[in-house]
Amino acid sequence: MAIKPAYIKKLATALLERYEEAFSTDFEHNKEVVAELTNVESKGVRNRIAGYITRKQRAPAA
């Protein structure tokens, strides 16, 4: 598994802090939410952000 770039982590973390209730553990749902909340035009970048958010949501709370 590859390491995510810093800009993906920063944007995903900012989205989670601001809109935590909008995201779930479902990747497809998160992909749509990221598309609505950001102006990211690249499908690949959008999917990476949504995937990172999904992994964060699925992780057990520390």
N, CA, C and O atoms as CSV, one atom per row, in Angstrom:
chain,resi,resn,atom,element,x,y,z
A,1,MET,N,N,0.845,-1.169,0.000
A,1,MET,CA,C,0.000,0.000,0.000
A,1,MET,C,C,0.894,1.237,0.000
A,1,MET,O,O,1.841,1.337,0.781
A,2,ALA,N,N,0.586,2.149,-0.864
A,2,ALA,CA,C,1.405,3.353,-1.036
A,2,ALA,C,C,1.108,4.384,0.049
A,2,ALA,O,O,0.030,4.390,0.644
A,3,ILE,N,N,2.067,5.238,0.288
A,3,ILE,CA,C,1.898,6.338,1.230
A,3,ILE,C,C,1.192,7.477,0.505
A,3,ILE,O,O,1.570,7.835,-0.611
A,4,LYS,N,N,0.175,8.042,1.133
A,4,LYS,CA,C,-0.579,9.135,0.524
A,4,LYS,C,C,0.234,10.432,0.569
A,4,LYS,O,O,0.929,10.692,1.551
A,5,PRO,N,N,0.151,11.242,-0.482
A,5,PRO,CA,C,0.842,12.537,-0.487
A,5,PRO,C,C,0.288,13.463,0.604
A,5,PRO,O,O,-0.856,13.320,1.033
A,6,ALA,N,N,1.106,14.397,1.034
A,6,ALA,CA,C,0.723,15.307,2.115
A,6,ALA,C,C,-0.507,16.133,1.753
A,6,ALA,O,O,-1.346,16.393,2.616
A,7,TYR,N,N,-0.630,16.553,0.489
A,7,TYR,CA,C,-1.784,17.388,0.123
A,7,TYR,C,C,-3.096,16.611,0.220
A,7,TYR,O,O,-4.138,17.197,0.512
A,8,ILE,N,N,-3.059,15.304,-0.019
A,8,ILE,CA,C,-4.258,14.466,0.138
A,8,ILE,C,C,-4.635,14.403,1.615
A,8,ILE,O,O,-5.799,14.587,1.972
A,9,LYS,N,N,-3.652,14.145,2.467
A,9,LYS,CA,C,-3.905,14.039,3.904
A,9,LYS,C,C,-4.407,15.360,4.481
A,9,LYS,O,O,-5.340,15.373,5.285
A,10,LYS,N,N,-3.792,16.470,4.073
A,10,LYS,CA,C,-4.187,17.777,4.603
A,10,LYS,C,C,-5.618,18.126,4.209
A,10,LYS,O,O,-6.406,18.573,5.042
A,11,LEU,N,N,-5.946,17.921,2.945
A,11,LEU,CA,C,-7.294,18.238,2.480
A,11,LEU,C,C,-8.330,17.321,3.128
A,11,LEU,O,O,-9.392,17.780,3.545
A,12,ALA,N,N,-8.025,16.037,3.210
A,12,ALA,CA,C,-8.952,15.087,3.828
A,12,ALA,C,C,-9.155,15.405,5.305
A,12,ALA,O,O,-10.279,15.347,5.803
A,13,THR,N,N,-8.086,15.737,5.999
A,13,THR,CA,C,-8.193,16.080,7.418
A,13,THR,C,C,-9.020,17.345,7.608
A,13,THR,O,O,-9.842,17.417,8.522
A,14,ALA,N,N,-8.809,18.332,6.760
A,14,ALA,CA,C,-9.589,19.571,6.847
A,14,ALA,C,C,-11.070,19.300,6.588
A,14,ALA,O,O,-11.931,19.849,7.276
A,15,LEU,N,N,-11.367,18.465,5.608
A,15,LEU,CA,C,-12.765,18.122,5.320
A,15,LEU,C,C,-13.393,17.371,6.488
A,15,LEU,O,O,-14.540,17.632,6.850
A,16,LEU,N,N,-12.646,16.436,7.083
A,16,LEU,CA,C,-13.176,15.685,8.221
A,16,LEU,C,C,-13.423,16.588,9.424
A,16,LEU,O,O,-14.416,16.416,10.131
A,17,GLU,N,N,-12.541,17.539,9.663
A,17,GLU,CA,C,-12.729,18.453,10.788
A,17,GLU,C,C,-13.945,19.345,10.582
A,17,GLU,O,O,-14.674,19.637,11.530
A,18,ARG,N,N,-14.158,19.771,9.359
A,18,ARG,CA,C,-15.230,20.721,9.079
A,18,ARG,C,C,-16.582,20.038,8.832
A,18,ARG,O,O,-17.620,20.554,9.245
A,19,TYR,N,N,-16.570,18.889,8.163
A,19,TYR,CA,C,-17.823,18.228,7.758
A,19,TYR,C,C,-17.855,16.767,8.193
A,19,TYR,O,O,-18.238,15.903,7.405
A,20,GLU,N,N,-17.464,16.476,9.421
A,20,GLU,CA,C,-17.353,15.082,9.868
A,20,GLU,C,C,-18.668,14.312,9.729
A,20,GLU,O,O,-18.655,13.133,9.376
A,21,GLU,N,N,-19.791,14.960,10.000
A,21,GLU,CA,C,-21.084,14.279,9.945
A,21,GLU,C,C,-21.493,13.910,8.520
A,21,GLU,O,O,-22.377,13.074,8.334
A,22,ALA,N,N,-20.871,14.513,7.522
A,22,ALA,CA,C,-21.234,14.244,6.126
A,22,ALA,C,C,-20.620,12.954,5.598
A,22,ALA,O,O,-21.081,12.421,4.589
A,23,PHE,N,N,-19.583,12.441,6.266
A,23,PHE,CA,C,-18.865,11.271,5.767
A,23,PHE,C,C,-19.262,10.009,6.517
A,23,PHE,O,O,-19.693,10.061,7.669
A,24,SER,N,N,-19.106,8.869,5.839
A,24,SER,CA,C,-19.425,7.577,6.438
A,24,SER,C,C,-18.284,6.606,6.163
A,24,SER,O,O,-17.191,7.017,5.771
A,25,THR,N,N,-18.540,5.320,6.370
A,25,THR,CA,C,-17.529,4.302,6.084
A,25,THR,C,C,-17.691,3.749,4.670
A,25,THR,O,O,-16.993,2.809,4.291
A,26,ASP,N,N,-18.604,4.322,3.889
A,26,ASP,CA,C,-18.855,3.870,2.519
A,26,ASP,C,C,-18.077,4.740,1.528
A,26,ASP,O,O,-18.285,5.951,1.457
A,27,PHE,N,N,-17.189,4.114,0.773
A,27,PHE,CA,C,-16.345,4.842,-0.176
A,27,PHE,C,C,-17.169,5.573,-1.231
A,27,PHE,O,O,-16.894,6.738,-1.519
A,28,GLU,N,N,-18.164,4.924,-1.809
A,28,GLU,CA,C,-18.968,5.544,-2.872
A,28,GLU,C,C,-19.671,6.803,-2.365
A,28,GLU,O,O,-19.726,7.813,-3.066
A,29,HIS,N,N,-20.200,6.740,-1.163
A,29,HIS,CA,C,-20.855,7.911,-0.565
A,29,HIS,C,C,-19.839,9.028,-0.349
A,29,HIS,O,O,-20.100,10.186,-0.678
A,30,ASN,N,N,-18.684,8.677,0.203
A,30,ASN,CA,C,-17.648,9.679,0.471
A,30,ASN,C,C,-17.136,10.316,-0.813
A,30,ASN,O,O,-16.802,11.500,-0.834
A,31,LYS,N,N,-17.075,9.531,-1.880
A,31,LYS,CA,C,-16.633,10.048,-3.176
A,31,LYS,C,C,-17.583,11.148,-3.662
A,31,LYS,O,O,-17.136,12.178,-4.168
A,32,GLU,N,N,-18.875,10.930,-3.509
A,32,GLU,CA,C,-19.864,11.929,-3.915
A,32,GLU,C,C,-19.780,13.182,-3.039
A,32,GLU,O,O,-19.891,14.303,-3.536
A,33,VAL,N,N,-19.584,12.983,-1.739
A,33,VAL,CA,C,-19.496,14.119,-0.819
A,33,VAL,C,C,-18.262,14.964,-1.126
A,33,VAL,O,O,-18.338,16.193,-1.123
A,34,VAL,N,N,-17.130,14.319,-1.389
A,34,VAL,CA,C,-15.908,15.054,-1.735
A,34,VAL,C,C,-16.132,15.858,-3.011
A,34,VAL,O,O,-15.682,16.999,-3.110
A,35,ALA,N,N,-16.820,15.278,-3.982
A,35,ALA,CA,C,-17.097,15.985,-5.234
A,35,ALA,C,C,-17.968,17.217,-4.987
A,35,ALA,O,O,-17.785,18.245,-5.640
A,36,GLU,N,N,-18.915,17.121,-4.047
A,36,GLU,CA,C,-19.793,18.250,-3.740
A,36,GLU,C,C,-19.072,19.349,-2.965
A,36,GLU,O,O,-19.296,20.534,-3.210
A,37,LEU,N,N,-18.206,18.957,-2.030
A,37,LEU,CA,C,-17.591,19.921,-1.121
A,37,LEU,C,C,-16.326,20.573,-1.664
A,37,LEU,O,O,-15.892,21.598,-1.140
A,38,THR,N,N,-15.730,20.003,-2.698
A,38,THR,CA,C,-14.478,20.546,-3.224
A,38,THR,C,C,-14.625,20.876,-4.702
A,38,THR,O,O,-15.633,20.559,-5.332
A,39,ASN,N,N,-13.606,21.514,-5.232
A,39,ASN,CA,C,-13.583,21.802,-6.664
A,39,ASN,C,C,-12.512,20.971,-7.361
A,39,ASN,O,O,-11.966,21.389,-8.383
A,40,VAL,N,N,-12.211,19.801,-6.815
A,40,VAL,CA,C,-11.217,18.905,-7.403
A,40,VAL,C,C,-11.780,18.358,-8.708
A,40,VAL,O,O,-12.839,17.730,-8.715
A,41,GLU,N,N,-11.082,18.593,-9.803
A,41,GLU,CA,C,-11.559,18.131,-11.106
A,41,GLU,C,C,-11.027,16.752,-11.462
A,41,GLU,O,O,-11.647,16.037,-12.250
A,42,SER,N,N,-9.901,16.373,-10.900
A,42,SER,CA,C,-9.277,15.096,-11.213
A,42,SER,C,C,-9.992,13.961,-10.485
A,42,SER,O,O,-10.124,13.978,-9.261
A,43,LYS,N,N,-10.446,12.983,-11.252
A,43,LYS,CA,C,-11.130,11.838,-10.668
A,43,LYS,C,C,-10.199,11.059,-9.747
A,43,LYS,O,O,-10.620,10.585,-8.692
A,44,GLY,N,N,-8.950,10.926,-10.140
A,44,GLY,CA,C,-7.981,10.186,-9.335
A,44,GLY,C,C,-7.719,10.835,-7.990
A,44,GLY,O,O,-7.658,10.152,-6.968
A,45,VAL,N,N,-7.565,12.153,-7.985
A,45,VAL,CA,C,-7.331,12.871,-6.729
A,45,VAL,C,C,-8.569,12.790,-5.846
A,45,VAL,O,O,-8.460,12.578,-4.638
A,46,ARG,N,N,-9.744,12.959,-6.446
A,46,ARG,CA,C,-10.994,12.856,-5.679
A,46,ARG,C,C,-11.112,11.488,-5.026
A,46,ARG,O,O,-11.498,11.386,-3.861
A,47,ASN,N,N,-10.783,10.435,-5.771
A,47,ASN,CA,C,-10.879,9.086,-5.230
A,47,ASN,C,C,-9.861,8.843,-4.124
A,47,ASN,O,O,-10.156,8.147,-3.152
A,48,ARG,N,N,-8.675,9.406,-4.260
A,48,ARG,CA,C,-7.662,9.253,-3.206
A,48,ARG,C,C,-8.101,9.949,-1.925
A,48,ARG,O,O,-7.914,9.416,-0.831
A,49,ILE,N,N,-8.681,11.131,-2.057
A,49,ILE,CA,C,-9.176,11.851,-0.880
A,49,ILE,C,C,-10.302,11.057,-0.229
A,49,ILE,O,O,-10.312,10.877,0.988
A,50,ALA,N,N,-11.246,10.583,-1.031
A,50,ALA,CA,C,-12.368,9.807,-0.498
A,50,ALA,C,C,-11.880,8.517,0.151
A,50,ALA,O,O,-12.398,8.115,1.193
A,51,GLY,N,N,-10.900,7.871,-0.447
A,51,GLY,CA,C,-10.353,6.640,0.125
A,51,GLY,C,C,-9.664,6.886,1.449
A,51,GLY,O,O,-9.806,6.090,2.378
A,52,TYR,N,N,-8.925,7.969,1.550
A,52,TYR,CA,C,-8.245,8.302,2.804
A,52,TYR,C,C,-9.274,8.605,3.893
A,52,TYR,O,O,-9.115,8.174,5.034
A,53,ILE,N,N,-10.320,9.339,3.546
A,53,ILE,CA,C,-11.382,9.649,4.506
A,53,ILE,C,C,-12.076,8.369,4.950
A,53,ILE,O,O,-12.374,8.205,6.133
A,54,THR,N,N,-12.335,7.464,4.016
A,54,THR,CA,C,-12.991,6.202,4.344
A,54,THR,C,C,-12.149,5.394,5.323
A,54,THR,O,O,-12.681,4.838,6.283
A,55,ARG,N,N,-10.846,5.325,5.090
A,55,ARG,CA,C,-9.960,4.593,6.005
A,55,ARG,C,C,-9.958,5.229,7.389
A,55,ARG,O,O,-9.941,4.521,8.396
A,56,LYS,N,N,-9.975,6.548,7.447
A,56,LYS,CA,C,-10.008,7.242,8.736
A,56,LYS,C,C,-11.320,6.969,9.473
A,56,LYS,O,O,-11.322,6.798,10.692
A,57,GLN,N,N,-12.421,6.928,8.746
A,57,GLN,CA,C,-13.719,6.674,9.362
A,57,GLN,C,C,-13.835,5.230,9.854
A,57,GLN,O,O,-14.483,4.976,10.870
A,58,ARG,N,N,-13.222,4.293,9.154
A,58,ARG,CA,C,-13.289,2.885,9.542
A,58,ARG,C,C,-12.355,2.538,10.687
A,58,ARG,O,O,-12.575,1.551,11.389
A,59,ALA,N,N,-11.315,3.337,10.883
A,59,ALA,CA,C,-10.328,3.061,11.931
A,59,ALA,C,C,-10.978,3.197,13.308
A,59,ALA,O,O,-11.788,4.097,13.532
A,60,PRO,N,N,-10.622,2.303,14.224
A,60,PRO,CA,C,-11.181,2.415,15.581
A,60,PRO,C,C,-10.709,3.701,16.250
A,60,PRO,O,O,-9.572,4.135,16.063
A,61,ALA,N,N,-11.590,4.292,17.022
A,61,ALA,CA,C,-11.251,5.544,17.704
A,61,ALA,C,C,-10.156,5.292,18.730
A,61,ALA,O,O,-10.222,4.343,19.511
A,62,ALA,N,N,-9.171,6.140,18.716
A,62,ALA,CA,C,-8.036,5.950,19.631
A,62,ALA,C,C,-8.265,6.637,20.952
A,62,ALA,O,O,-7.409,6.577,21.835
